[in-house]
Amino acid sequence: MKVLLVEDEPDLGASIQRKLSKERYIVDWVLDGNEAWIYLEHDWTQYTLAIFDWLLPGMSGLELCKRLRGRGNALPVLMLTAKDSMADKVAGLDAGADDYLIKPFGMAELLARLRALQRRASFGGASLTPQFQSLQLQVGGLILDCGNCTVSRQYPNGENKVIYLTKKEFQLLEYLMKRPNTVITRDQILNHLYAFSAERVSNVVAAQIRLLRRKLSEYGCDRLIETIPSMGYRFNPGNADSTIS
């Protein structure tokens, strides 16, 4: 899951980024509202959630929300602010924020709010974004649980085996499974798996695909991920019948 964090307080932003990274989120952190809008205009669909501070240089979190909703963009947004009056809360929610968190706050509460936004999106809440359909994805006997971050293989005889994946392997498989029959380019995968500020190795996507296939092959699931020459990769549920049914 990838989050756009827009927070201009360096200590707070760094603290949130560290905590979210430990919880398996991928975080793009920017300190300016205008820069955040550039990220969103480039490709907002790469993000699962957004966290906006209200008062930001360049463009406020309130204006970011208004612009998003004005474009018909349903990305779930958590607003962070020291403004705690009822009028301010109403203004933030009316601008398009899905939830509101008053500073100072605890990281446990922040994580709980993010989980709640994910659940609302998954089950058709007001902020539904097309990327969310279910907390559990299943193709044949391959089951990916987005909530618990686990992958398992269920056999016809009822036996269930856990497939142990690294954090990046899980994120890659989840990204592909949520976009069945869609050709995903190397750059799209790269942008999803790594923050823009991260150092990127040129062959990292091919290496991650290879490692993921190797683990899936032990359970007869490797044919689900197809290589499309000169284009990218595709998750093909149609191959489940011959591989993991």
Secondary structure as GFF3:
##gff-version 3
##sequence-region A 1 245
A	DSSP	beta_strand	2	6	.	.	.	ID=ss1
A	DSSP	alpha_helix	10	22	.	.	.	ID=ss2
A	DSSP	beta_strand	26	30	.	.	.	ID=ss3
A	DSSP	alpha_helix	33	43	.	.	.	ID=ss4
A	DSSP	three_ten_helix	44	46	.	.	.	ID=ss5
A	DSSP	beta_strand	49	53	.	.	.	ID=ss6
A	DSSP	alpha_helix	61	70	.	.	.	ID=ss7
A	DSSP	beta_strand	77	81	.	.	.	ID=ss8
A	DSSP	alpha_helix	86	95	.	.	.	ID=ss9
A	DSSP	beta_strand	99	102	.	.	.	ID=ss10
A	DSSP	alpha_helix	107	122	.	.	.	ID=ss11
A	DSSP	beta_strand	136	139	.	.	.	ID=ss12
A	DSSP	beta_strand	142	145	.	.	.	ID=ss13
A	DSSP	beta_strand	150	154	.	.	.	ID=ss14
A	DSSP	beta_strand	160	162	.	.	.	ID=ss15
A	DSSP	alpha_helix	167	177	.	.	.	ID=ss16
A	DSSP	beta_strand	183	184	.	.	.	ID=ss17
A	DSSP	alpha_helix	186	193	.	.	.	ID=ss18
A	DSSP	alpha_helix	204	217	.	.	.	ID=ss19
A	DSSP	three_ten_helix	222	224	.	.	.	ID=ss20
A	DSSP	beta_strand	225	228	.	.	.	ID=ss21
A	DSSP	beta_strand	232	235	.	.	.	ID=ss22
A	DSSP	three_ten_helix	237	239	.	.	.	ID=ss23
A	DSSP	alpha_helix	240	243	.	.	.	ID=ss24
###
